[in-house]
Amino acid sequence: MQSTTKAAGLVALFLAASCTAPPAQPTAPPPTPPAVPAPAPAGSLADVPAVSAELLPSVVKVLTSGGNGSGVVYTADGLILTNEHVVRGASTVQLGFADGRRYPGTVQAVDVITDLALVQTDRRDLPVARFRTELPVVGELAIAIGSPLGFENSVTAGVISGLHREIPGTAAETQALVDLIQTDAPISPGNSGGALVNARGEVIGISEAYIPPQAGAVSIGFAIPAATAVDVAEQLLTTGRARHAFAGLEPTQITPQIAAQLNLPGTDGVIVAAIVAGGPAANAGLQPGDLILAVDAEPTRRPEDFLGTLRRRNPGDTINITVRGPGGQERTTQLTLTDRPAFSQ
């Protein structure tokens, strides 16, 4: 069975289905994997065989009626962490383990905003992956483990190419492709939900997306940082949902046509396309048509920049947002973020 691929702007996501599975009620939280605070070495290709041997039993193949992806063993009693888009539309899946055995799995909870999901299986005494919640260093070894195009137990290697990446042109389709780790370890459809690992065998990210060769890219892949994955997984375990900072506005890219219509000097900035009545942006005095120039003095050139800023904030945080009104007046106002409502994607 082969995973399907969907383009989102420049990036192809490893989508296995087309709609979101409804979250089930979570079971009592099992013991959670340890965070690893010690510094990680840069590593080299000589480390790949030993790391692969250690981690392969902790990475599974996730099969649905629409295709396949990958997952990472999160707890010894059968909880698997994967991408939401891998299990989208499914309530049950099949899990293929490195020893060749297969077990059914039940989708426990999902988070569309970060594209993460938890799947429970009855298999016990599984080898739990170790997650490193500190960000990796650019240039250190990165090993991707998963089931690309259905090839189970596949390993590729490269380096960490960048941090805090937002993928241009994707905000209209998904809010997941922000604040990502970039790697040149080859990632293909079916790697989604698998492990990105450092030279110590610690999971530093969950494989998420790649920019395809037809866009002119060579080995540009992305992963959700382990800190985000662990934080969301723990919230899903505890409450069945994850909390996210919510600004109450819809950010839209400035096109050349919009720039000409509004007499703007260029296409840098984010247009406020809509405001949620009674939400944080409305309470801060923002209006549709306002141009967001910066958040906390950091330039906001694209919607993905704005979403990346929100990803690094928490409900209750206050941000300073600089906007230019339709009349050309610039102002900076404070906006207090709230928890994202359940209806908002």
MARKOL-756656 format. One record per residue: x, y, z of N, C-alpha, C in turn. Coordinates in steps of 0.02 Angstrom, whole numbers, padded with zeros to 5 digits, always signed. Layout:
BEGIN
XYZXYZXYZ ...
! end
This chain:
BEGIN
+00042-00059+00000+00000+00000+00000+00044+00062+00000 +00027+00111-00038+00071+00168-00047+00036+00232-00026 +00073+00274+00010+00044+00337+00033+00032+00384-00025 -00023+00422-00020-00036+00473-00069-00002+00537-00048 +00006+00584-00094+00041+00646-00080+00000+00704-00103 -00004+00756-00062-00042+00816-00079+00004+00876-00076 +00002+00918-00127+00043+00978-00127+00007+01032-00088 +00046+01068-00048+00020+01126-00011+00068+01183-00024 +00051+01226-00073+00099+01276-00095+00158+01241-00127 +00217+01251-00098+00277+01219-00124+00288+01150-00094 +00253+01135-00039+00270+01075-00002+00220+01019-00015 +00245+00957-00016+00201+00899-00022+00196+00867+00046 +00135+00861+00072+00124+00826+00135+00113+00753+00122 +00128+00711+00172+00120+00639+00164+00050+00620+00188 -00001+00642+00152-00069+00630+00174-00091+00560+00157 -00128+00529+00203-00153+00462+00193-00228+00460+00184 -00263+00514+00202-00335+00517+00193-00354+00590+00190 -00419+00604+00184-00439+00672+00168-00478+00707+00223 -00498+00673+00276-00536+00706+00328-00511+00685+00396 -00531+00723+00447-00503+00714+00514-00542+00662+00552 -00506+00617+00585-00539+00568+00628-00562+00601+00691 -00624+00588+00715-00647+00617+00778-00609+00590+00837 -00587+00634+00883-00548+00609+00940-00590+00567+00987 -00562+00511+01009-00595+00469+01059-00575+00494+01128 -00612+00472+01180-00595+00490+01248-00530+00455+01267 -00481+00493+01293-00417+00461+01310-00423+00418+01372 -00380+00368+01375-00376+00326+01434-00333+00360+01485 -00328+00330+01545-00286+00359+01597-00214+00363+01573 -00181+00420+01586-00113+00429+01559-00064+00376+01584 -00029+00341+01539+00023+00294+01559+00088+00332+01572 +00139+00298+01596+00203+00332+01607+00229+00362+01542 +00258+00422+01548+00279+00458+01488+00354+00452+01478 +00376+00459+01415+00447+00451+01401+00488+00508+01430 +00549+00495+01450+00589+00546+01482+00615+00597+01432 +00617+00660+01455+00651+00711+01416+00726+00705+01429 +00767+00726+01381+00839+00715+01387+00874+00783+01386 +00901+00807+01442+00929+00874+01445+01002+00880+01423 +01039+00825+01420+01111+00830+01407+01125+00852+01336 +01181+00887+01325+01199+00909+01257+01208+00850+01210 +01186+00860+01148+01193+00807+01098+01255+00818+01055 +01292+00765+01040+01350+00773+00996+01328+00784+00924 +01373+00810+00884+01357+00822+00813+01346+00755+00778 +01388+00706+00791+01381+00641+00760+01407+00639+00689 +01412+00578+00662+01435+00568+00594+01400+00507+00565 +01410+00494+00500+01378+00436+00469+01399+00370+00501 +01457+00371+00534+01479+00310+00568+01432+00291+00625 +01392+00339+00650+01346+00325+00705+01280+00295+00681 +01267+00298+00616+01201+00279+00591+01184+00205+00604 +01228+00157+00591+01208+00087+00603+01187+00073+00675 +01224+00097+00724+01208+00084+00793+01143+00118+00813 +01134+00180+00792+01073+00217+00807+01013+00182+00775 +01021+00160+00713+00966+00126+00679+00946+00062+00714 +00995+00024+00735+00981-00039+00770+00943-00026+00835 +00959+00028+00868+00925+00044+00931+00853+00069+00919 +00843+00110+00868+00779+00144+00859+00728+00106+00816 +00751+00064+00771+00703+00030+00726+00646-00005+00763 +00659-00039+00820+00603-00070+00855+00553-00021+00884 +00572+00043+00889+00528+00094+00917+00490+00133+00864 +00498+00116+00801+00463+00150+00746+00418+00099+00711 +00356+00118+00698+00307+00072+00670+00281+00098+00604 +00252+00054+00565+00216+00072+00504+00142+00078+00522 +00110+00132+00500+00040+00144+00513+00001+00136+00448 -00045+00089+00446-00082+00075+00384-00156+00092+00394 -00183+00130+00346-00254+00145+00345-00282+00125+00277 -00346+00134+00267-00377+00116+00203-00352+00161+00147 -00325+00219+00164-00302+00266+00113-00228+00266+00099 -00189+00229+00138-00117+00230+00126-00079+00211+00188 -00017+00234+00193+00023+00218+00251+00067+00276+00272 +00084+00275+00335+00131+00322+00364+00173+00286+00415 +00199+00323+00462+00242+00295+00513+00220+00320+00582 +00248+00291+00634+00233+00313+00702+00291+00295+00747 +00291+00324+00807+00345+00314+00856+00314+00289+00921 +00345+00238+00950+00320+00211+01014+00330+00263+01068 +00274+00283+01099+00275+00336+01150+00274+00308+01221 +00238+00253+01231+00237+00220+01296+00243+00145+01286 +00268+00111+01338+00279+00039+01333+00214-00001+01327 +00158+00029+01350+00095-00008+01349+00054+00007+01286 +00088+00026+01232+00055+00026+01167+00031+00091+01139 +00054+00148+01165+00033+00212+01138+00083+00234+01084 +00058+00250+01025+00099+00268+00968+00085+00341+00949 +00138+00379+00939+00132+00449+00917+00143+00452+00842 +00098+00486+00806+00104+00492+00734+00077+00559+00712 +00071+00570+00646+00041+00631+00620-00035+00623+00615 -00070+00678+00626-00142+00678+00617-00161+00661+00546 -00124+00688+00497-00144+00675+00428-00134+00602+00407 -00093+00565+00444-00084+00493+00430-00148+00455+00446 -00182+00473+00501-00241+00436+00523-00306+00473+00508 -00302+00527+00471-00361+00568+00458-00417+00526+00427 -00476+00532+00456-00533+00495+00431-00539+00424+00456 -00492+00402+00496-00493+00333+00520-00503+00332+00596 -00539+00282+00619-00545+00271+00691-00503+00211+00713 -00488+00166+00665-00444+00110+00679-00392+00105+00624 -00333+00078+00640-00278+00070+00593-00244+00003+00607 -00198-00015+00563-00154-00072+00575-00084-00046+00587 -00050-00076+00635+00018-00056+00652+00066-00113+00636 +00118-00098+00596+00168-00147+00579+00232-00133+00618 +00256-00183+00655+00315-00175+00697+00377-00203+00663 +00435-00184+00688+00498-00202+00656+00510-00277+00656 +00478-00314+00701+00486-00387+00703+00439-00423+00655 +00401-00384+00615+00357-00414+00566+00286-00426+00590 +00274-00417+00654+00207-00429+00681+00163-00368+00670 +00098-00380+00663+00049-00326+00654-00005-00329+00707 -00025-00271+00731-00077-00266+00781-00126-00211+00760 -00190-00218+00778-00237-00163+00766-00224-00106+00814 -00242-00046+00793-00235+00013+00835-00298+00055+00832 -00312+00091+00885-00370+00136+00889-00346+00207+00896 -00372+00252+00855-00354+00323+00859-00383+00351+00923 -00340+00373+00969-00362+00397+01034-00380+00471+01033 -00338+00512+01003-00348+00584+01002-00304+00614+00948 -00327+00671+00921-00289+00705+00868-00286+00780+00881 -00236+00812+00853-00230+00885+00856-00214+00909+00786 -00263+00941+00754-00255+00963+00685-00204+01020+00680 -00201+01063+00730-00158+01122+00727-00085+01103+00721 -00063+01054+00759+00007+01032+00756+00017+00970+00714 -00038+00940+00688-00036+00880+00647-00006+00821+00686 -00032+00811+00747-00009+00755+00788-00069+00713+00810 -00056+00649+00822-00110+00603+00843-00081+00548+00886 -00123+00519+00928-00105+00462+00969-00147+00402+00949 -00115+00345+00942-00147+00282+00925-00131+00231+00979 -00182+00195+01003-00172+00145+01055-00177+00075+01025 -00129+00032+01043-00132-00039+01023-00127-00082+01085 -00148-00145+01078-00147-00191+01136-00079-00221+01149 -00032-00212+01104+00034-00242+01115+00069-00206+01173 +00102-00245+01215+00134-00218+01275+00209-00230+01273 +00243-00201+01323+00316-00208+01330+00353-00184+01268 +00330-00129+01241+00363-00101+01182+00424-00059+01202 +00474-00056+01159+00533-00014+01173+00516+00059+01161 +00516+00099+01213+00496+00169+01210+00553+00212+01182 +00537+00254+01133+00586+00300+01107+00601+00355+01158 +00662+00377+01160+00682+00433+01203+00676+00498+01163 +00641+00547+01192+00631+00611+01158+00676+00664+01189 +00709+00702+01145+00750+00758+01168+00712+00823+01156 +00692+00857+01209+00649+00915+01201+00689+00979+01187 +00756+00978+01195+00796+01035+01174+00805+01032+01098 +00805+01090+01066+00814+01092+00994+00883+01066+00975 +00889+01034+00917+00955+01013+00893+00996+01074+00870 +01059+01060+00854+01104+01113+00829+01109+01106+00753 +01106+01161+00718+01113+01159+00646+01181+01128+00628 +01180+01078+00585+01240+01044+00564+01249+00976+00597 +01212+00961+00650+01221+00896+00682+01184+00841+00643 +01203+00780+00657+01176+00722+00622+01101+00717+00631 +01066+00699+00576+00994+00687+00578+00979+00622+00541 +00944+00577+00573+00928+00512+00544+00852+00505+00542 +00825+00494+00482+00753+00485+00474+00737+00411+00469 +00690+00387+00512+00671+00317+00514+00596+00312+00503 +00575+00271+00456+00504+00264+00443+00491+00214+00387 +00433+00224+00354+00411+00178+00301+00395+00216+00237 +00445+00248+00205+00431+00287+00145+00404+00242+00089 +00349+00264+00059+00318+00227+00003+00306+00154+00021 +00295+00141+00085+00280+00074+00108+00340+00031+00124 +00401+00055+00112+00461+00016+00127+00476+00021+00202 +00457-00032+00238+00464-00031+00310+00537-00030+00333 +00547-00003+00393+00613-00004+00425+00666+00030+00382 +00648+00085+00350+00695+00121+00307+00731+00176+00347 +00795+00185+00331+00837+00233+00366+00872+00277+00314 +00868+00343+00324+00907+00391+00284+00942+00438+00332 +00994+00471+00309+01033+00514+00354+01054+00578+00319 +01063+00629+00358+01087+00694+00335+01105+00736+00395 +01091+00800+00392+01106+00845+00447+01045+00889+00461 +01047+00924+00517+00997+00975+00531+01016+01036+00490 +00970+01058+00447+00984+01113+00401+00960+01181+00427 +00911+01181+00471+00884+01244+00497+00832+01232+00550 +00816+01286+00587+00766+01283+00641+00714+01337+00631 +00658+01329+00663+00603+01378+00662+00582+01395+00590 +00575+01344+00549+00557+01356+00479+00481+01360+00471 +00459+01409+00432+00390+01413+00408+00391+01404+00333 +00345+01364+00307+00345+01348+00236+00298+01396+00200 +00323+01439+00156+00282+01489+00122+00225+01457+00082 +00168+01491+00083+00112+01471+00041+00070+01415+00068 +00079+01396+00132+00041+01339+00160-00012+01360+00209 -00012+01422+00232-00058+01443+00285-00131+01436+00265 -00146+01443+00201-00216+01438+00179-00244+01368+00186 -00200+01317+00186-00222+01248+00190-00212+01216+00258 -00159+01235+00294-00145+01204+00358-00106+01252+00402 -00115+01246+00468-00076+01285+00515-00019+01246+00544 -00008+01184+00519+00042+01140+00549+00113+01155+00525 +00121+01187+00467+00187+01192+00437+00223+01256+00458 +00229+01264+00524+00265+01321+00552+00308+01296+00610 +00361+01334+00625+00407+01319+00680+00434+01248+00675 +00458+01230+00616+00481+01162+00602+00557+01157+00601 +00582+01097+00609+00653+01081+00598+00662+01063+00524 +00713+01091+00493+00729+01074+00424+00788+01026+00423 +00785+00975+00379+00839+00927+00372+00848+00907+00299 +00909+00886+00283+00920+00859+00215+00922+00782+00217 +00906+00752+00275+00896+00679+00276+00835+00665+00232 +00842+00625+00179+00786+00615+00133+00723+00591+00167 +00668+00628+00155+00602+00611+00180+00555+00604+00121 +00515+00552+00120+00470+00537+00065+00401+00522+00092 +00350+00520+00048+00283+00500+00071+00285+00433+00107 +00255+00429+00165+00258+00369+00206+00304+00377+00266 +00350+00425+00263+00391+00442+00321+00351+00480+00374 +00296+00510+00354+00257+00552+00400+00242+00515+00464 +00254+00548+00520+00242+00519+00585+00301+00479+00612 +00352+00468+00571+00411+00431+00592+00459+00475+00631 +00516+00446+00649+00563+00479+00693+00619+00514+00655 +00636+00575+00677+00698+00607+00658+00741+00604+00721 +00801+00575+00715+00841+00554+00772+00911+00584+00769 +00940+00597+00827+01009+00622+00829+01059+00565+00839 +01122+00583+00847+01175+00532+00852+01172+00491+00916 +01133+00514+00966+01125+00477+01028+01065+00430+01026 +01029+00430+00971+00969+00390+00968+00909+00422+01001 +00912+00488+01010+00856+00525+01040+00813+00554+00984 +00748+00549+00992+00702+00577+00943+00701+00653+00951 +00721+00688+00898+00722+00761+00900+00665+00791+00860 +00629+00749+00822+00573+00774+00783+00530+00718+00756 +00469+00736+00736+00423+00690+00703+00418+00712+00630 +00438+00667+00584+00440+00685+00513+00371+00710+00490 +00371+00764+00451+00309+00798+00435+00297+00810+00361 +00346+00836+00325+00334+00858+00257+00400+00866+00219 +00395+00876+00154+00454+00890+00114+00433+00934+00054 +00482+00968+00026+00471+01006-00035+00492+00961-00093 +00448+00948-00141+00462+00898-00193+00512+00922-00244 +00545+00876-00279+00596+00895-00329+00568+00939-00384 +00504+00930-00402+00476+00971-00456+00472+01045-00438 +00479+01061-00373+00483+01131-00352+00555+01157-00352 +00601+01115-00376+00671+01134-00380+00711+01118-00318 +00681+01080-00271+00714+01064-00208+00754+01001-00212 +00807+00998-00173+00847+00937-00165+00853+00924-00090 +00820+00872-00066+00825+00851+00004+00809+00907+00052 +00750+00935+00046+00725+00984+00094+00665+00954+00129 +00676+00929+00189+00622+00898+00228+00613+00934+00294 +00556+00919+00326+00538+00955+00387+00510+00906+00439 +00521+00924+00503+00497+00883+00558+00470+00928+00613 +00420+00903+00649+00394+00938+00707+00443+00929+00765 +00465+00983+00797+00512+00975+00853+00485+00930+00908 +00530+00892+00938+00510+00845+00990+00476+00881+01048 +00497+00942+01064+00466+00979+01119+00392+00990+01105 +00375+01008+01043+00305+01017+01024+00268+00951+01028 +00299+00898+01001+00267+00832+00999+00252+00807+01069 +00300+00813+01115+00290+00789+01183+00237+00831+01219 +00240+00897+01211+00192+00941+01244+00121+00924+01221 +00110+00917+01156+00044+00903+01130+00022+00833+01151 +00067+00784+01147+00049+00716+01166+00027+00713+01239 +00061+00748+01283+00042+00748+01354-00026+00780+01364 -00040+00834+01327-00106+00865+01333-00161+00819+01307 -00148+00785+01251-00197+00739+01223-00210+00681+01272 -00157+00658+01305-00165+00605+01355-00208+00628+01414 -00198+00690+01435-00231+00714+01495-00303+00735+01483 -00315+00773+01429-00381+00803+01419-00413+00784+01353 -00376+00752+01307-00404+00735+01242-00398+00790+01191 -00371+00848+01211-00362+00903+01164-00300+00943+01186 -00273+00982+01139-00215+01024+01154-00236+01098+01151 -00207+01137+01195-00221+01209+01197-00172+01245+01150 -00199+01296+01114-00158+01335+01069-00176+01409+01074 -00125+01451+01067-00137+01522+01069-00181+01543+01010 -00229+01586+01022-00279+01606+00973-00284+01682+00971 -00275+01710+00910-00278+01783+00902-00345+01807+00878 -00386+01762+00851-00452+01782+00828-00453+01821+00763 -00406+01804+00719-00405+01837+00653-00381+01788+00600 -00399+01802+00538-00376+01761+00482-00323+01800+00443 -00259+01776+00446-00206+01810+00409-00204+01788+00336 -00194+01834+00291-00193+01820+00219-00132+01852+00187 -00102+01817+00139-00044+01842+00103-00063+01903+00060 -00018+01951+00057-00027+02008+00011-00004+01987-00058 -00048+01988-00106-00031+01973-00175-00011+02038-00211 +00021+02033-00268+00036+02095-00306-00028+02134-00322 -00083+02099-00334-00145+02134-00350-00170+02174-00289 -00166+02142-00229-00187+02177-00168-00141+02236-00155 -00076+02226-00165-00028+02281-00154-00043+02340-00200 -00060+02326-00263-00076+02380-00310-00140+02415-00290 -00190+02376-00269-00254+02405-00250-00248+02450-00189 -00205+02430-00141-00197+02469-00080-00138+02517-00081 -00106+02523-00140-00048+02567-00148+00008+02550-00098 +00021+02485-00089+00074+02463-00045+00139+02460-00083 +00196+02470-00048+00260+02470-00083+00283+02400-00104 +00254+02347-00076+00274+02278-00093+00225+02229-00064 +00245+02166-00063+00200+02114-00039+00219+02088+00030 +00266+02121+00064+00282+02102+00132+00226+02125+00179 +00208+02081+00226+00154+02097+00273+00097+02048+00266 +00051+02053+00313-00005+02007+00316-00069+02047+00321 -00116+02034+00277-00181+02067+00278-00227+02029+00326 -00264+02066+00367-00315+02036+00409-00377+02027+00366 -00392+01964+00348-00449+01950+00304-00515+01948+00342 -00513+01926+00404-00574+01921+00443-00557+01924+00517 -00606+01945+00556-00598+01951+00629-00654+01911+00662 -00636+01873+00714-00686+01837+00753-00719+01885+00802 -00785+01892+00798-00821+01938+00842-00809+01920+00915 -00790+01970+00954-00778+01959+01024-00713+01924+01040 -00671+01911+00989-00608+01877+00999-00552+01925+01018 -00491+01899+01027-00435+01941+01048-00420+01999+01000 -00420+01986+00934-00405+02039+00887-00459+02093+00888 -00522+02073+00892-00576+02122+00897-00569+02164+00959 -00553+02132+01016-00545+02168+01079-00486+02216+01076 -00436+02200+01034-00377+02243+01028-00388+02299+00977 -00446+02301+00945-00462+02355+00899-00442+02342+00827 -00420+02281+00811-00402+02266+00742-00466+02259+00700 -00458+02273+00635-00515+02269+00590-00494+02234+00525 -00542+02204+00490-00526+02176+00424-00496+02230+00379 -00444+02212+00344-00409+02260+00301-00347+02289+00332 -00339+02281+00398-00277+02303+00430-00218+02261+00403 -00160+02293+00400-00099+02260+00377-00054+02248+00438 -00041+02185+00454+00004+02168+00509+00076+02174+00485 +00114+02217+00517+00183+02229+00497+00233+02192+00542 +00217+02185+00606+00265+02154+00652+00228+02129+00714 +00258+02079+00747+00234+02055+00811+00294+02056+00859 +00287+02092+00914+00342+02101+00962+00405+02124+00926 +00396+02172+00880+00450+02204+00843+00484+02159+00792 +00459+02098+00784+00486+02053+00732+00444+02059+00669 +00474+02074+00611+00435+02083+00550+00392+02022+00534 +00332+02034+00511+00285+01982+00491+00273+01989+00417 +00310+01952+00376+00309+01960+00304+00258+01915+00270 +00241+01858+00303+00196+01810+00273+00149+01783+00327 +00091+01756+00307+00047+01725+00357+00082+01672+00398 +00129+01634+00367+00164+01582+00403+00207+01611+00459 +00234+01671+00449+00271+01704+00503+00226+01717+00563 +00166+01741+00548+00119+01756+00602+00099+01691+00639 +00084+01638+00602+00065+01575+00633+00123+01545+00673 +00185+01554+00648+00243+01531+00685+00251+01567+00751 +00236+01632+00751+00238+01670+00813+00187+01643+00863 +00127+01629+00840+00076+01602+00884+00096+01534+00912 +00129+01493+00871+00149+01426+00894+00196+01431+00954 +00235+01484+00957+00283+01491+01012+00255+01531+01071 +00190+01545+01070+00157+01579+01126+00106+01533+01157 +00081+01554+01216+00032+01515+01252-00031+01557+01263 -00089+01524+01271-00149+01562+01290-00135+01603+01353 -00157+01665+01352-00144+01710+01408-00086+01757+01396 -00042+01741+01349+00014+01785+01332-00012+01848+01298 +00024+01903+01307+00008+01966+01273+00062+01982+01223 +00042+01997+01161+00090+02016+01109+00078+02088+01089 +00132+02120+01066+00128+02188+01039+00125+02182+00963 +00070+02202+00934+00059+02193+00863+00057+02261+00828 +00100+02269+00778+00104+02331+00740+00065+02324+00675 +00017+02369+00665-00026+02365+00607-00029+02432+00571 -00047+02429+00507-00061+02489+00468-00133+02485+00445 -00172+02535+00462-00243+02536+00444-00253+02552+00371 -00314+02542+00346-00329+02558+00276-00312+02630+00257 -00312+02675+00306-00296+02745+00292-00222+02760+00292 -00180+02709+00307-00108+02718+00307-00077+02732+00374 -00118+02739+00427-00090+02754+00493-00063+02691+00525 -00002+02696+00552+00027+02640+00588+00016+02648+00663 +00006+02592+00696-00003+02593+00768+00019+02526+00797 +00039+02525+00860+00056+02463+00895+00007+02456+00953 -00023+02398+00956-00072+02385+01008-00058+02318+01041 -00081+02310+01102-00072+02247+01137-00132+02201+01124 -00116+02137+01113-00167+02087+01099-00155+02028+01146 -00204+02012+01187-00198+01956+01233-00227+01894+01202 -00185+01843+01194-00205+01781+01162-00249+01740+01209 -00295+01702+01179-00338+01657+01218-00327+01586+01193 -00361+01539+01225-00359+01470+01202-00402+01463+01140 -00376+01428+01090-00413+01420+01028-00478+01383+01040 -00535+01410+01017-00599+01375+01025-00598+01309+00986 -00638+01261+01009-00639+01195+00978-00662+01199+00905 -00704+01249+00888-00730+01253+00820-00679+01280+00771 -00626+01312+00796-00580+01348+00752-00523+01302+00732 -00507+01301+00667-00453+01258+00642-00389+01298+00635 
! end
